[in-house]
């Protein structure tokens, strides 16, 4: 059975998680430490790519409600990082981590806390998953496709 597409709320929570993790593992680091630590480089780049990929999946409805959120900018930054064949400019990644991600986390926290539509749709999703997990459903022919 095909995996259900994540809800907007799930996507926003995942974006926030990647941003928070990126900030946390670079906390207290200098640019020089960041630049010379391969694990930080790779983790930071991966995190930014994941933020962008998940941002692209957020519905237009949610994006329209939050035009001040940097939906396009994060995808542009990801494209610069991912398609720069001369190498990744770690100064760009560093600036994203230090200047851009904390503001993004703040905005996401606000959206996830205050958006009534997201909260309502999350309740509908929980109902859908609860139905799917009932024993009656598990014993049906549909469940055999899983």
Phi, psi and omega in degrees: 000141182289139180291137180293141177295137179298149176286165176303319180297316178298319179296316180295322177296321179292318177301314180298318180299312179300318180295314180298318180296317180299315178299315184296315183280356173253359181300132177079000180272148172270166177300322180297317177296316179300312185295330184258004180251104185304318182299318178294319178302306184296316181296319181293316179296314179301315180301314180296320177298318179293321177301315181293314181299319178288327178298324180295334182275346179296139184297152176299328179301313179291317179300321179293327179289338183232067182293341179278349177284140187280058182303307184288324183298318181293325177291321177298315179298316178301317180296321177298315181292313187286330187250012178275096187286349175278358182118157180281132176276103186293340176293326176292314180300315180301315179297323177297312182298313187278325187253326192265315185294320178300321178293322178297317179299317179300315179295318179295321178300316179297314180298310184294334180275325191248348184280105183295326179295318178296317180296319179293315181293330177294321177296320178296321179295318178301318178299319180297315180292324179295320178296316182298330183268006177286153182296327180298315180292319182298331182273358182280168178296330181298318182296334180294338180288344184291000000 
